[in-house]
Every structure is written in C-alpha cells, then in structure tokens.
C-alpha cells in the first residue's frame, strides 16, 4: 500500500511540475507570437522570419520572400530607384496584411506548443493577377503618353540612356503608388491561424503555420 501511495504522490508531483512548466512557458510562447505579428505589422518580414525554424511550413508564404525579391529585382536590373520603390511597396503590403490579431488559445504537448490566433486581415484570394496586370499596363501607358514630350526632349538633349533612366525613375514611384492603392482596396475578412511552435534549446520557434480566411 505504501508503495502505491508513494507512486501516486510521485505522479501527482510530476503532473504538477509539468503544469508549472507549461505555465512558465506560456508567456514566452505568447511573446514569440506577439513579436511575430508586431514585425509583420511594421513591414519587417526579415525579423518575422527570425522566429521560424529552418524547416518551417509557412502558411503565410514569407519564408523565401527576401530571396525571391532579390532574385527578381536583380534579373529585372531596372536600377536603384525601381528597387527601392518595389521594396517600399512590399513593406507597405506586408504591414497592412493584418488589421488585428488576438491570441485565443495556447496549449502544450511536451516541447510543442499550439497557438490559435484570430483577427481581421486582407483577403488576398481576391487578388486577380490578370486584372492587376491589365490595370498596371494601362496606368503605365497613360503615364508614358502624358509625359511623351518631356521624354523626347530629354532623349534629344541627353541621349537614350538618360531618357530611359528618367522614365524608370518616374514610373517607379507612380506605378508602385498605384499598386498601394490596389492593396488598399482589397477587402479585409476574419481569419483564424494555427501556429505550431517547438522548443529549440531555450527558445520557442514557429515550425508550422496554417492560415484560413472566412468564406
């Protein structure tokens, strides 16, 4: 009987220690999620990615964003003004992705935590790539036609390279400004996101994100 009672006491103590451990860990897990969303809302996706594991399943799609953007800009080779305008638009889009977020639930299973987050955010499923491309083509053509005389004068006085560089510089700010307006017109909807976090040494890292928008 004493052995049974001792075993029961050990089990209760063990369960109590686990409960205390999870309670101690929850503020750290919440802090990771808070910092993650704060980074997103400031447009700092590089910092947001620092909370990922190396093999994260990223339902938001920002895991390889930095690399993809640099590759595309390098391939386009349209100059520093264009690159800066593109990165500024990307930052603007990311920081406006989530209107709000709320941590609804945090649960633990050993060294794995599950966090349920809800809120309102842009519904990018509304994004129509063909419509967007047509709109940007129209905007670009209208701008070029409106400033044709200026471009011709610059071409005659300073040459083709100067005219091309000026056109790209002018178009960069104008077109990406229109693209910001396009983002502003995307409707916000309710969303729910499930984060899975794992403990790496003493730090909690996001290993999986499942993101769904309301219908």
SVG drawing of the C-alpha trace seen along z (x, -y; Angstrom):
<svg xmlns="http://www.w3.org/2000/svg" viewBox="-18 -69 41 71">
<polyline fill="none" stroke="black" stroke-width="0.4" points="0.0,0.0 2.8,-2.4 4.4,-1.7 1.2,-2.5 0.7,-5.7 4.3,-6.7 3.7,-6.1 0.5,-8.2 2.4,-11.0 5.2,-10.9 2.7,-11.0 0.9,-14.0 4.1,-15.8 5.2,-15.1 2.0,-16.3 2.2,-19.4 5.7,-20.1 4.6,-19.7 1.7,-22.1 4.0,-24.6 6.5,-24.2 3.8,-24.9 2.5,-27.8 6.1,-29.2 6.5,-28.6 3.2,-30.2 4.4,-33.9 7.4,-33.0 5.2,-31.5 2.9,-34.4 5.8,-36.8 7.0,-35.0 3.6,-35.3 3.3,-39.0 6.7,-39.8 6.0,-37.9 2.8,-39.9 4.5,-43.2 7.2,-42.6 4.6,-41.8 2.6,-44.9 5.7,-47.1 6.6,-45.5 9.7,-43.9 9.4,-40.4 13.1,-39.7 12.6,-39.9 9.4,-37.9 11.3,-35.1 13.8,-35.1 11.1,-33.4 10.9,-30.4 12.6,-27.1 14.8,-26.3 12.2,-23.8 9.1,-25.8 5.9,-25.2 4.9,-28.8 1.2,-29.2 1.8,-33.0 4.3,-32.5 7.0,-34.9 9.7,-32.2 11.6,-32.7 10.3,-36.2 13.6,-38.0 15.4,-35.7 12.7,-35.8 12.5,-39.6 16.3,-40.0 16.4,-37.5 13.5,-39.2 15.0,-42.7 18.4,-41.5 17.0,-39.9 15.0,-43.0 18.0,-45.2 15.9,-48.4 18.0,-50.4 18.1,-51.6 15.1,-53.8 12.9,-50.9 14.3,-48.5 13.7,-50.9 10.1,-51.6 9.4,-47.9 10.8,-47.1 8.8,-50.0 5.6,-48.7 6.3,-45.2 6.8,-46.6 3.6,-48.6 1.7,-45.5 3.0,-43.3 2.4,-45.8 -1.2,-46.2 -1.8,-42.4 -3.3,-42.1 -5.7,-44.7 -5.8,-42.9 -4.9,-39.7 -5.8,-38.1 -4.2,-35.1 -7.3,-32.9 -5.7,-29.8 -2.3,-28.3 -1.8,-24.6 1.2,-22.4 2.3,-18.8 5.8,-18.3 8.1,-20.6 5.5,-21.6 3.0,-24.4 -0.1,-25.2 -1.4,-28.7 -4.7,-29.7 -4.9,-33.3 -7.8,-35.1 -8.5,-38.6 -9.1,-40.5 -6.7,-40.7 -6.5,-41.3 -8.1,-38.5 -5.5,-38.0 -7.7,-35.4 -9.5,-38.4 -6.3,-39.2 -6.8,-38.8 -3.4,-38.7 -4.8,-39.3 -6.9,-42.2 -4.0,-43.6 -1.6,-43.3 -4.1,-45.0 -4.6,-47.8 -0.8,-48.4 -0.3,-48.3 -3.0,-50.9 -1.5,-53.1 2.0,-52.8 0.8,-53.6 -1.2,-56.6 1.8,-58.0 4.1,-57.5 1.7,-59.2 1.2,-62.1 4.9,-62.7 6.0,-61.8 7.1,-65.3 9.3,-65.5 10.9,-62.2 11.5,-63.2 13.2,-66.4 15.4,-64.5 16.3,-61.9 17.3,-64.6 19.4,-66.6 21.0,-63.8 20.5,-60.6 18.6,-57.3 20.1,-56.1 19.3,-59.4 15.7,-59.3 15.3,-55.6 16.7,-56.1 14.4,-59.1 11.4,-57.2 12.1,-54.2 12.6,-56.5 9.4,-58.4 7.4,-55.3 8.7,-53.5 7.1,-55.9 4.0,-56.4 3.2,-52.8 4.0,-51.5 1.9,-54.3 -1.0,-52.9 -0.2,-49.4 -0.5,-50.7 -4.0,-51.9 -4.8,-48.5 -3.8,-46.9 -5.9,-49.5 -8.9,-48.3 -8.5,-44.6 -11.3,-43.6 -10.4,-42.5 -12.0,-39.4 -12.0,-37.3 -9.2,-34.8 -8.0,-32.0 -4.4,-30.8 -2.9,-27.8 0.7,-28.2 2.8,-25.2 5.9,-26.1 8.8,-23.8 11.4,-24.5 15.0,-24.7 17.4,-24.9 15.8,-27.7 13.9,-29.4 10.5,-28.8 10.4,-28.8 7.5,-28.7 7.6,-25.4 4.2,-25.4 1.5,-28.0 -2.0,-27.0 -3.9,-30.1 -7.5,-30.2 -9.8,-33.1 -13.5,-33.0 -15.7,-32.3"/>
</svg>
